[in-house]
Amino acid sequence: MDKKKNKKKNSQLIIRINDQERADFIHLCEELDTTAAREIRRFIKEFTEEQKAKSSD
């Protein structure tokens, strides 16, 4: 089975941030030709992997 089908995006994470921080983040993502959602997912994945590695040391 295709890996992408196993990783279907079916949940949401609601966060509250300052309007200006959000605008700055969205603008920067646009300049870098990416999306806010993609970058937040990347952060979550990297953070999770780092923490798992630390806990297994």
C-alpha positions in Angstrom: 0.0 0.0 0.0 1.2 3.5 -0.8 2.8 5.2 2.2 0.9 8.5 1.5 -2.5 6.6 2.0 -1.3 5.4 5.4 -0.5 9.0 6.4 -3.8 10.6 5.5 -4.2 14.0 7.2 -7.3 13.6 9.2 -6.8 15.6 12.4 -6.4 19.3 13.2 -4.4 21.1 15.8 -5.8 24.4 16.9 -3.4 26.9 18.2 -3.7 30.5 19.3 -0.9 33.0 18.3 -0.5 36.7 18.0 -1.9 38.2 14.8 1.4 39.8 13.8 3.4 36.6 14.4 0.9 34.7 12.2 1.1 37.3 9.5 4.9 37.3 9.6 5.0 33.5 9.5 2.6 33.3 6.6 4.5 35.9 4.7 7.8 34.2 5.2 6.4 30.8 4.1 5.1 32.5 0.9 8.5 33.9 0.2 10.0 30.5 0.7 7.4 28.9 -1.6 6.0 26.7 1.1 2.9 26.6 3.3 2.4 27.3 7.0 0.8 23.9 7.4 3.7 22.1 5.7 6.3 23.9 7.9 4.3 23.2 11.1 4.0 19.5 10.2 7.7 19.4 9.5 8.5 20.9 12.8 6.2 18.4 14.6 7.8 15.5 12.8 11.4 16.7 13.6 10.6 17.6 17.2 9.0 14.2 17.8 11.9 12.3 16.2 14.4 14.3 18.3 12.6 13.6 21.5 12.3 9.9 20.7 16.0 9.8 20.1 16.8 11.6 23.4 14.6 9.2 25.3 16.2 6.1 23.9 19.7 7.3 24.8 
